[in-house]
Amino acid sequence: MTMRSRLAVTISIAALFLQTGCWDHDELTEFGYVQAAAIDAAEDGKLELTTHFYRPSGGEQSGESGKSGKGGINIKTKAKTVFEAVRDIPIHFGRKAKWDHMRVILIGEELAKKQNIGDILDFFSRDHEPRDTISVLIAKGKASDYLDTKPLIEHTIGQQMLKMEETTSTYTAKTTHFLLLDLAIQLKSETNTTLVPFMFSPNKQKEISIAGFAVIKDGKMRKTPLSPQAIPPLLMLINQYDQGVLEIPCSDQALADKGMKEALEVKSLVTKLKTSIKDESVSVHVTTKLSGSVAELRCSTVKTEEEQKKLEHTIQNQVERDMRKTVERLQKEQLDVLGLGNSIYRKHPSLWKSWKPTWDKRFSEIRFDFKTEVNVVNTGTIVGTPFSK
Amino acid sequence: MQKQEIVSSFQMSMLFLAFLTGSSIVNIPAPLTGAARNGAWISVLLAAAMGGLLLFGVLYLHRKFPGMTFIQYGRQTLGKWPMAMISIPFLLTTFSMFSSILVDIGGFFSSTMMVDTPSFIVQTLFIVLSALTARAGIEVMARMFVVLIVLMYGAVIVVLVLVAPHYHPEYLLPVIPEGIKPVLHGAYIIYGFPFTEITLISMLLPFIRKEDAGTTGKYMLYAIVICSVVLVAAVICSIMAFGPLSGIFKFSVFRLARMIQIGEILERVESMIGFSLIAGSYMKATIVLFILKTALTQLFNLQDDRILTYPAALFGLLLSITSYKNEVGFLETSLIVWPLLSNIMFTVPLILIMVVASFRRQKPKGG
């Protein structure tokens, strides 16, 4: 080898080692990994940020006091802006927060009602560490309290909440898997109305439940969240219903009056909203295709075509009634969470421009009609007679 | 030139593709959708059509003056001094473009992946790499860039496919709610970057092997088509994923990559994607540097065609460090001033030479 090529090889090898990193270096142990963050309103317009960190040594220390959850550490900081609160974390914690692995953001009810939610979330969208796929939840009462809850099966409460939201939305249809990105898009949408999953605690933070929605309109939360019972038909209407359960009253009137119900497992549900505009009036045709299987029978027998038809008819009535009720409530409160305004904007942008200022009122006057197709595919692993008969 | 380097027309079209897609795939979708909103894909098509016209101009001159570069046939048609007068702003603009590519690279790293690394470190490493590659010659570049292009396009396609669960096709409507004006604005931006820069490729065409003259035009046109298809795809996909936010997020494709989450297996892959994307900027910087040193060599009639590579690279680096104080200033310059500047400095001379050349009937021999 000549001198020249030896030099080239040396430089190349040196480059191989020197160029693999950044300018400086950071060790894993210099950071605290954020799993969840809760933002609440504090005194004189400040924000209270509670950051839940993953405790690297894991779940062995679960015997600790109830203050910090299993394998987690909560740090509270207060400031006027989110970023100032974030940069105050080392004062209490001794490590810099790393946001890449964050699971959920919780927003306290009071803050959500008081301040534009976009102001609160600007930082999480702008900073280079958090992802657009973080879940956003609105918490009843103080959001930070929920981070003190012990996770039931997951290692950290952040992961626990994420999983609860995900599985509830897939199997139970009582909330949606709602991302920071979805929220950001909805805040920029024409109707500026959106549904954020709602978290509450039936027994003072010992347990948490994620079901139902907080309604955000023009960046702020409406007074009352939608209750979990109102959610399945709403999810059907916005075509976010994945799988779920339908309780149907017994076809036998006497038993139905006693409150006896049967259950259907909904396997798939597709809804289409077709908006038609005639002059000044809007009407919406809701077509729903539902298919599922019988999950529990108490009074009906499903053995003949006729009985099958009857059952399907009952289901159809039930679904349509529930959806109509939900629509009526939304119309009464003038909340276009169905995205009808957005869809009018998409198809008739110039018409929308003139309608936008009065849309809430127009929405409350829309005429809805429903068409539902029900298909009960099978009766499970036993024939179509109730076990009790 | 001691030994004439040659590449095939296919390789040249690959260089051209790298030159067009290069830094634009990372940087252009966001400001473009910011200006043209949902009509951004129409802007791409309009600008690409204009780019196609420019390419026809370049190819026309290439056919008329085989084996000659822009500087050489400019000198032949317009005369020595007029062409020198045109060449100086032409070269300065190219230097400015070269430094912008470096600023883009620095900006990308400092706002996404390597926030604490000073931009000039990133830029210096890139420029060293570019200078070494450009000095190695066009044959080496052509061979190497084919691999990098495959990598870059592969990364883009992987991202666009894997983010599919987040797509909402309804976000694509309405296409032009505000009329045609925003679309034209978008077209202005993307025409300035990268399509007006097509004129520069005329500095490279003489390196094509003589036997390949027949297929040159066809392959080059394919490159424009492929580039606009991928830009349209990037724009459409980012609109489908981000809806009204697509003009707000910088580096759309990278932002999309951050959303990839296939179960718990495939997530957080954006750094790989980011580096594949930035390889495009490296290729473009290298090609521009090569063009610069070729132009300088011919302008000053130098014997050694490689001697100016390093000085040109250093000059570009210094320009990129000193030109812009902050991102806003840079964006304003590259989105508002640049399309106008590049049109005056690149396109006007091209048209001038074309007009003069078409009046001079006799076909000059050799080159």
Contacts between the chains, C-beta under 8 A, distances in Angstrom:
chain1	res1	chain2	res2	distance
A	19	B	125	6.6
A	22	B	114	4.6
A	22	B	116	6.8
A	22	B	117	4.8
A	23	B	114	6.9
A	23	B	116	6.0
A	23	B	117	3.5
A	23	B	118	6.4
A	23	B	121	5.6
A	24	B	116	5.8
A	24	B	117	7.5
A	100	B	268	7.3
A	128	B	111	6.5
A	128	B	112	5.6
A	128	B	113	7.6
A	128	B	115	6.1
A	131	B	258	5.6
A	131	B	259	7.2
A	132	B	255	7.3
A	132	B	258	6.6
A	132	B	259	5.6
A	133	B	258	8.0
A	133	B	259	5.7
A	133	B	261	5.8
A	181	B	166	7.5
A	181	B	241	7.9
A	181	B	242	7.3
A	181	B	245	7.7
A	181	B	259	7.2
A	184	B	245	5.7
A	185	B	242	6.9
A	185	B	243	4.6
A	185	B	244	6.2
A	185	B	245	5.8
A	188	B	243	7.3
A	188	B	244	3.9
A	188	B	245	6.0
A	189	B	243	7.3
A	189	B	244	6.4
A	343	B	170	7.4
A	345	B	174	6.8
A	345	B	177	7.5
A	346	B	170	6.2
A	346	B	173	3.8
A	346	B	174	5.4
A	347	B	173	6.7
A	347	B	174	7.2
A	349	B	174	4.2
A	349	B	177	3.6
A	350	B	177	7.6
